[in-house]
Amino acid sequence: MAEAWGGSGWSGGPPAGWTGGGAGAVAPFVARAAGTVHDAARRLVAAQHVDWVSDAATRYREALDEAHRQVLATAALVEAALEDVRAADRAAALHAIGLARAAAGVPGGAS
């Protein structure tokens, strides 16, 4: 299941591609959410190894399947949020460069 997520997960450092610009205050929260979702996916994989057979086991597996679907949906949303944060970071960095160029009198500065 964790492999099905396809996300980068939480490594204890900033997410790949994060430059820490204008949206820097948001990135750690989104990265932490990605790590939490990745951990949930890993735990669900571990919980699926049930050897017993009964009505309760069937309901348990159905609940795990539903949880798996929810975790995958959440992972997709967190990944999208992280991409939005990266885009905001890039936009803020480009804007700051434009302002700096304009302040320095460089042609093509702020736009």
C-alpha positions as CSV (number, residue, x, y, z in Angstrom):
1,M,0.0,0.0,0.0
2,A,2.8,2.4,0.9
3,E,4.3,1.6,-2.5
4,A,1.0,2.3,-4.2
5,W,1.0,5.8,-2.7
6,G,3.9,6.8,-4.8
7,G,4.7,9.7,-2.5
8,S,8.0,10.9,-1.3
9,G,7.0,10.4,2.4
10,W,8.7,12.1,5.3
11,S,12.5,11.8,5.5
12,G,13.0,14.2,8.4
13,G,14.2,16.9,6.0
14,P,12.5,19.3,3.6
15,P,10.5,17.7,0.8
16,A,12.3,17.2,-2.5
17,G,12.2,20.4,-4.6
18,W,11.4,22.7,-1.7
19,T,13.3,25.9,-1.9
20,G,12.0,27.5,1.3
21,G,10.8,30.8,-0.4
22,G,7.6,32.7,0.3
23,A,5.5,29.7,1.3
24,G,8.2,28.4,3.6
25,A,6.0,28.6,6.7
26,V,3.5,26.2,5.1
27,A,5.9,23.5,3.7
28,P,6.8,21.8,7.1
29,F,3.1,21.3,7.8
30,V,2.4,19.8,4.4
31,A,5.5,17.6,4.6
32,R,4.4,16.4,8.1
33,A,1.0,15.6,6.7
34,A,2.6,13.6,3.9
35,G,4.7,11.7,6.5
36,T,1.6,11.0,8.6
37,V,-0.3,9.6,5.6
38,H,2.7,7.5,4.5
39,D,2.9,6.1,8.1
40,A,-0.8,5.3,8.0
41,A,-0.4,3.5,4.7
42,R,2.5,1.5,6.1
43,R,0.6,0.5,9.2
44,L,-2.4,-0.6,7.1
45,V,-0.2,-2.9,5.1
46,A,1.1,-4.5,8.3
47,A,-2.5,-4.8,9.7
48,Q,-3.7,-6.8,6.6
49,H,-1.8,-10.0,7.7
50,V,-4.7,-11.7,9.5
51,D,-4.7,-15.5,9.3
52,W,-8.0,-16.2,11.0
53,V,-11.3,-16.7,9.1
54,S,-14.6,-15.6,10.4
55,D,-17.3,-13.0,9.9
56,A,-15.3,-10.6,12.1
57,A,-12.2,-11.2,10.0
58,T,-14.2,-10.4,6.9
59,R,-15.5,-7.1,8.4
60,Y,-11.9,-6.3,9.6
61,R,-10.5,-6.8,6.1
62,E,-13.4,-4.7,4.6
63,A,-12.6,-1.9,7.1
64,L,-8.9,-2.1,6.2
65,D,-9.8,-1.9,2.5
66,E,-11.9,1.2,3.1
67,A,-9.1,2.7,5.2
68,H,-6.7,2.0,2.4
69,R,-8.9,3.8,-0.1
70,Q,-9.2,6.8,2.3
71,V,-5.4,6.9,2.9
72,L,-4.7,6.8,-0.9
73,A,-7.2,9.6,-1.5
74,T,-5.7,11.7,1.3
75,A,-2.2,11.0,0.0
76,A,-3.2,12.4,-3.4
77,L,-4.6,15.5,-1.7
78,V,-1.4,16.0,0.3
79,E,0.7,15.6,-2.8
80,A,-1.4,18.1,-4.6
81,A,-1.1,20.5,-1.7
82,L,2.7,20.1,-1.6
83,E,2.8,20.9,-5.4
84,D,0.7,24.0,-4.7
85,V,3.1,25.0,-2.0
86,R,6.1,24.4,-4.3
87,A,4.4,26.5,-7.0
88,A,3.7,29.4,-4.5
89,D,7.3,29.2,-3.4
90,R,8.5,29.4,-7.0
91,A,6.2,32.4,-7.7
92,A,7.4,34.2,-4.6
93,A,11.0,33.6,-5.5
94,L,10.4,34.9,-9.1
95,H,8.6,37.9,-7.7
96,A,11.4,38.7,-5.3
97,I,14.0,38.4,-8.1
98,G,11.9,40.8,-10.2
99,L,11.7,43.3,-7.3
100,A,15.4,43.0,-6.7
101,R,16.1,43.5,-10.4
102,A,13.8,46.5,-10.5
103,A,15.4,48.0,-7.4
104,A,18.8,47.6,-9.0
105,G,17.6,49.3,-12.2
106,V,18.0,46.1,-14.3
107,P,15.8,46.1,-17.4
108,G,13.0,43.6,-17.2
109,G,12.8,43.9,-13.4
110,A,9.4,43.8,-11.6
111,S,6.6,42.7,-13.7
